[in-house]
Amino acid sequence: MNRYFICGDIGGTKTWLQALQLGDGALQVRHEQQYDSRIYAGFSDVLRDFLDKAGMNHADCSPAAACLAVAGPVVAQRAKLTNLPWLMDVAAIAAEFSIPSVKLINDFEAAALGIEILPENDLVTLQPGKPQTQGVRVVLGAGTDMGVAWLIWQGGRYLPLPTEAGHMNFAPANKLQADLLEYLWRKFDHVPVGRVLSGSGLTEIFNFLHASLGTSSGLVQTTLGSNDAAQVTDLAINRKHPIAVKALDLFVEIYGAYAGNLALAGLSRGGVYVAGGIAPKIIDKLREGGFMRAFCSKGGFSAMMSEIPVQVVMDQKVGLLGAAREAQRMLDV
């Protein structure tokens, strides 16, 4: 007997949906599609289109379960997405699409679930460290915003603990970073770490340095828009633009320091996993050393930090993988 289920990774920029078929012990992907989240009024419009294209809108092939990972806090199985005007409600989704079992989880909770089943060739090691069996792990990642989840060993497996640690205050580690914070304070009432470690954060860093260092960069425009992180990355990596290079270096330094703070907060001797949409695109820069120097620079705890494994997750669909795992578990209950 075939059973069908849906998994999704719903973010502020893009939404990934996947329809899977489970039968005779084998799991097959029936349909997969990416959507631009920003052009839809709500999630129902996306799911309706997806079910039509997957051929799962009739009784013989309707999903028995759906696990949807969302970029925002989940409270009582309802979620208001952090960077989208979408309100998602399990009861409403189940009723509208006749899905018997629907579950919302945080997007980095899903990423954490995906870590355990991620192939090793989808991980790039920045620091091998000395991994502790069943030690606490932390998964973080910059993309549209900053996401964080813990993994703790319990009951014979790792259980994810969702957080909103990306909304903690940005803490500068030196004078240049303090100047960056002052610059952002002039623009925003609150400067969480996700304001800096995100795609828009990278462009803010570029604009800050451009304003600080003058207009000798050679660019016609004096500032870049909030969606121009790809341009900053291209200028830094391919064109060796001096201000863009400095911006990416500063971004990586702040990223490493924040990852180190999380590792300290949880004594994450089981490993630190850097996921999200940005890390795979700047993997060569992450491997240059600035990230790990900032990660380990914790005064008297620097030696301990050098023993914590740090890996970059190259598969940007790790959250979809984790949501699929949870949806399958829902069917098995």
N, C-alpha and C positions, 0 to 999 in steps of 0.2 A: 504493500500500500504506500502510495506516494503522499508525502506531506509537504506543504509549501509554507514558506515564511519570508518575511521582509526584514531587511536590516537597513539602517541608514545612519549617515554621519552628516548632521545638519549644522552648517557653520554660517557665519555672517557674510561670507563671500560666495561659497559654493556648497551645494548639497549633493552628496553621493547616496544613491539608493541602489539596492541589490535585491533581486528576487532569487531565492534558492529553493531547490527541490531535494527532499530527503527521501530516499527509497532504497530498500535492500542494503542498508548500511552505508550507502554511498551518498555523498553530498555533491550536488551539481549547481553551478550558477546558471539560472535560467535567463536572466536579463540584468544588465547593469547600466546605469546612466548617471551622468553628472549634469547638474543644473546650476545656473547662475541664480543664487538665492535672491539677489537684490531686485530682480525683475518680476517677482511674484508677490501678490498681496498677502498670501498666507500659505501655510504648509499644505492645506487641503488641495490647493490648485496643483501643486507639485505631485502629490501622491496620486491624485486622480489621473493625471497624464501618464505617470509611470505605470500604474496598474493597467491602463489601456494598452500601452506599448508592450508590456510584459505578457499580455493575454491572461491576466489574472483577475478579470472583472466579471467572472461568471462562476456559478456554483461548483462546477467540476474542477476548477483550478483556483479556488479562493484561498488566500493566506490564512493559516490557522494561528499565526502569531506574528508580531512585529516588535522589534527592539530598535528604538530610535535614539541615537546619541545626539545630544543638543548642546550647543555652545552657550551655556548659562546654567544657573542653579535650578535643580529640580526640587520642588516642594509639593508634597501630597500629589505626586504624579501630574503636576502642571509646571509649565516652564515658560517664562518670558525671556526670549533670546536676548543676549547682551547687546548685540550689534544689529539686530533686526526688529522691526515692529511686529513680530509674530508672537502670538500666544498659543501654545500647544497644550492640549488637554487630553489625557488618555481616554477618558469616558467619551468625549466628543468624537475622537478619531475612531474608536471602536464602533460607536453607533453609526457614524456616517458611512464607514466602509465595511461594516459587518465582519470585523476581525475579532474573533473570540478573546484573544489575549494580546494586549498592547502594553509596552513598558517604555518609559522614558528614563534614560540615564545621562549623566554628564558626559560631554565629548571626551574629556581626558580620563574619565572612568573607563570608557570604551577603549581608549588607547592603551591604558594599563592592562585591561583584559587581553588585548591583542599581543602584548609583549611576550607572554609565555609561549605563544604558538607561532611567533615570528621566526622565519628561517634565519640562520646565522648569517647568511650572505646578504641579508637586508640590514645588517648592523655594521657600522664602522667604529672601530675602537680608537678612542682618543687617549685612554689610559687603562691599561689592563688591570692595575691594582691587585688587590688580594681579596677576591669576593668571598663573603661569608655566607655559607649555606643557610638558607631560610632567613637571611638578613633583610631588613627593611629596604625597599626600593622606592625610588621616586621617578616619576615621568613628568617632564615639562616640555613645553614647546611654544615658540613664538610663531604667530601667523597673523590673522586679523587682530588677535589679541594674544594674551599669554594664558596658557592653560597648565594646570598642575594637578596631579593625583599621586597618592601614596599607594604602595602595595605592601600589605603585611601578611605574614604566613599564619594561617589559622585553619584548623580542620583538614590538614593535609594538602592545602593549596593556597596560592596567593589570592587574597581578597583586596579589591580596590577600594580606596577611600577618596571620594571626590572632594575637591576643595575649590575655593575662589582665591587662591594665593596670588594669582596674577593681579589682584586688586589691592594688594598691600602697597604701602608707600614706597616709591623709589628711593633708595638710600645711596647717595653718591659715595664713592670710595676715594676720591682725590679732588684737587682743585678744579680741574677741567670738568669733571662730572658735576661738581657743585655749581659751576657756572651754567652748565646745561640745565640743571634743576631750576636755577633762577630764571633762565630764559623761558622755561615751560610754565613756571609760576605766573609769568606775566600774561600767559595765554589761557591758562586753565586754573580753575579753583582747586582741583585735586589732581595730583600727579602720581598715579599708581605705576607700578613697574611695567604693566602692560602698555602704558602710554609711551614707554621708551622701547621695550622689547616687543615690537610688532612691526608690520609693514609700514604703517603710518609713522611709527616711532623712528624707523630708519630715516625717513624723509625729514622728520623733525630734527634729527641729529645733523643731517646734511645742511639744512637751512640754518641751524644754529652756528655751525662751523663757517658756513658761507658768510653769515652776518658778522662773525667774529674776526675772520681772516681777510675780509675785503672782497672785492669783485675781480680779483686777479685770476679767478678760476677759468676764465675763457667762455663760460656759458653766457648766453644772451640774457636768460631770465635770472633773477636774483633769488627766486624761491621755487621750490617744486611743490606740487600738490600732494595731498595725503595718500593718493593711490600710485605714487611714482617710485615705490621701493624697487621695482624691477629696473627702473632707469638708473637709480643710484648704484645698484649691484652691477649693472652692465658697465657703467662709467668706472667703477672701482676695479673690476676684474679684467675687463677686456680693453678698456681705453686708458687705464692707469691714471685717471684724473686725480690730481693730488688731494683735493678736498673730499672727493668721494672715497678714495682709499682711506683717508683719515677717519671719515664717517663710519665706514665698515669696520675698521680696526676698533674704534670706540664702541660700536655696537657689540662686537664680539667680546670685548673686554668686560662690558657690563653684563653680558649674557653669562660669561664664565663665572663672574663674581656672584651673580644671583643663583646660578646652579649650585655653587659652593655653599651659599647660605642655606639653601633647601637641604643639601646633604648634611650640613651640620645640625639643622633643626630636627631632622629625623634620624640622625646617625645612620645614614643610608648605606650601610656596608654591603648590602646586597646589590647595589649598583644604581647609577644615575643614567637615565635614558632621555636623550635630547630628541624630541619628536617635533611635530609641527611642520608647517609648509615652508619655512624659511631655511632651516638647517640643511636639508639636502642640496639646496641651491648654492650654498656657500661652504660646502664641505671642505674644499681646499683651504679656504681661509680659516676654518675651525681647526684644521690640522696643522696650521703654521706654528701654533704654540701659545698665542695670546689668550685664547680661551682657557687653557689649562693652567697657565701662570696665574690668571686671576682666580680661577677655581681653587687653587692650592694656597693662595696667599691669605692665610688665616692666622698669622702670628704664631703663637705656640702650638697651634693645631695643624700647622702646615704639613708636618710629617704624617699625621693621621690622614689628612686629605689626599696625600699621594697614594694611599692604600685603597681608596674607593674607586671601583671600576666606573668608567664613564664611556658610554657608547652613544652614537648618533643613529637614530632610526631613519633609514633611507626610504622606506615604504610609506608614502604619504597617505595610504589607505589603511593604516594600522587601526584606526578607530572603527572603520567599517568591518575589519576582521574581528575586533573585539565585540562589536554589536552583533555580528553573526553568531559568534560563540555563545553570547548570552541568549539570543533568540532560540538557538538550538537547545540550550539548557531549559528554557521555558517549555519547550515541547516535551522534554524528557521528564518533567516534574509529574 
